[in-house]
Amino acid sequence: MMKAGMMEENRTLRNKLTSKHNTIPRAVSYWLYFKAHILEKSDIRRLFQQPLSKTEFRTLVKKHASPLKCGPSFCRNRKGNAKRNTNDLLAGIWPYYLALLHPDSPFCVNESALGGLGLFCSEPLRVREGT
């Protein structure tokens, strides 16, 4: 039952995102792109789990998760503002990399024992007693 609901939700979202005119905020499109093409592909995710400069990050994204091939429609459009939109996308997903995949982040994303991905603490938590 749960799977059928998720499949329907994914189909609805996909239809909305692929329509020529949609009201999905750019930030949501950025997150969905990052999640689908970097986080959920374990071999690609591993490439990003190292310290990268902004330039190295952009190069890896373009090579392994090309915005021109699999990015949001506003980046795939070959005319007009596609280059600016791609640069905006890369700038928009940079903080996701820093927060979720960079080795210095207090969090990391890995496969969960329950299936799928999980968000884990990189180091043990220290609990302060008495506040």
C-alpha positions as CSV (number, residue, x, y, z in Angstrom):
1,M,0.0,0.0,0.0
2,M,2.8,2.4,0.9
3,K,4.7,1.7,-2.3
4,A,1.7,2.4,-4.4
5,G,1.2,5.8,-2.7
6,M,4.9,6.7,-3.2
7,M,4.7,5.6,-6.8
8,E,1.7,7.9,-7.4
9,E,3.4,10.7,-5.6
10,N,6.6,10.3,-7.7
11,R,4.5,10.2,-10.9
12,T,2.6,13.3,-10.0
13,L,5.8,15.1,-9.1
14,R,7.6,14.0,-12.3
15,N,4.6,15.2,-14.4
16,K,4.7,18.5,-12.6
17,L,8.5,18.9,-13.0
18,T,8.6,18.0,-16.7
19,S,5.7,20.3,-17.7
20,K,6.9,23.4,-19.5
21,H,5.6,25.8,-16.9
22,N,5.5,24.7,-13.3
23,T,5.3,26.4,-10.0
24,I,8.0,24.3,-8.3
25,P,10.5,26.7,-6.6
26,R,14.0,26.5,-7.9
27,A,15.4,25.4,-4.6
28,V,13.1,22.3,-4.7
29,S,14.4,21.5,-8.2
30,Y,18.0,21.9,-7.0
31,W,17.4,19.5,-4.0
32,L,15.6,16.9,-6.2
33,Y,18.5,17.0,-8.7
34,F,21.1,16.7,-6.0
35,K,19.2,13.9,-4.3
36,A,18.5,11.9,-7.4
37,H,21.8,12.2,-9.2
38,I,24.4,12.5,-6.4
39,L,23.1,11.2,-3.1
40,E,21.1,8.2,-4.3
41,K,23.8,6.8,-6.6
42,S,26.3,5.3,-4.2
43,D,29.2,5.2,-6.7
44,I,28.8,8.9,-7.5
45,R,28.1,9.8,-3.8
46,R,31.5,8.2,-2.9
47,L,33.3,10.5,-5.3
48,F,31.9,13.5,-3.5
49,Q,32.8,12.2,0.0
50,Q,36.2,13.9,0.0
51,P,37.4,17.5,0.5
52,L,36.6,19.4,-2.7
53,S,37.1,23.0,-3.7
54,K,34.2,24.7,-5.4
55,T,36.0,24.3,-8.7
56,E,36.6,20.6,-8.2
57,F,33.0,20.2,-7.1
58,R,31.6,21.9,-10.2
59,T,33.9,19.7,-12.4
60,L,32.7,16.5,-10.7
61,V,29.1,17.5,-11.0
62,K,29.4,18.3,-14.7
63,K,31.3,15.0,-15.4
64,H,29.1,12.6,-13.3
65,A,25.7,14.3,-13.0
66,S,25.7,16.6,-16.0
67,P,23.1,19.4,-15.6
68,L,22.8,19.5,-19.4
69,K,21.7,15.9,-19.6
70,C,19.9,15.2,-16.3
71,G,19.4,18.6,-14.7
72,P,16.1,20.4,-14.3
73,S,14.5,21.5,-17.5
74,F,15.7,25.1,-17.1
75,C,19.3,23.9,-17.3
76,R,18.8,21.6,-20.3
77,N,17.4,24.3,-22.5
78,R,20.2,25.0,-24.9
79,K,19.2,28.6,-25.6
80,G,18.6,31.6,-23.5
81,N,19.7,31.5,-19.9
82,A,20.8,27.8,-19.7
83,K,24.4,28.7,-18.8
84,R,23.3,31.1,-16.1
85,N,20.7,28.6,-14.8
86,T,23.4,25.9,-14.7
87,N,25.7,28.2,-12.7
88,D,22.9,29.0,-10.3
89,L,22.1,25.3,-9.9
90,L,25.8,24.5,-9.1
91,A,25.9,27.4,-6.6
92,G,22.6,26.1,-5.1
93,I,23.8,22.6,-4.5
94,W,27.2,23.5,-3.1
95,P,25.8,24.0,0.4
96,Y,24.2,20.5,0.2
97,Y,27.6,19.1,-0.5
98,L,29.1,21.0,2.4
99,A,26.4,19.9,4.8
100,L,26.0,16.3,3.8
101,L,29.0,14.9,1.9
102,H,32.1,17.0,2.9
103,P,34.3,15.1,5.4
104,D,34.3,18.0,7.8
105,S,30.6,18.0,8.1
106,P,29.1,16.9,11.4
107,F,26.7,14.7,9.4
108,C,27.1,12.1,6.7
109,V,24.8,10.3,4.3
110,N,25.1,6.5,4.0
111,E,23.0,3.4,3.4
112,S,20.7,2.7,6.3
113,A,20.3,-0.7,7.9
114,L,16.6,-0.3,7.3
115,G,17.1,0.3,3.6
116,G,17.5,3.5,1.7
117,L,19.7,6.4,2.8
118,G,20.2,7.7,6.3
119,L,21.6,10.8,7.9
120,F,24.2,10.0,10.5
121,C,26.4,11.9,12.9
122,S,30.0,11.8,11.8
123,E,31.2,11.8,15.4
124,P,29.7,10.6,18.7
125,L,27.4,13.1,20.3
126,R,28.4,14.6,23.6
127,V,25.6,15.2,26.0
128,R,25.8,18.0,28.5
129,E,24.2,17.4,31.8
130,G,22.4,20.2,33.6
131,T,21.6,23.2,31.5
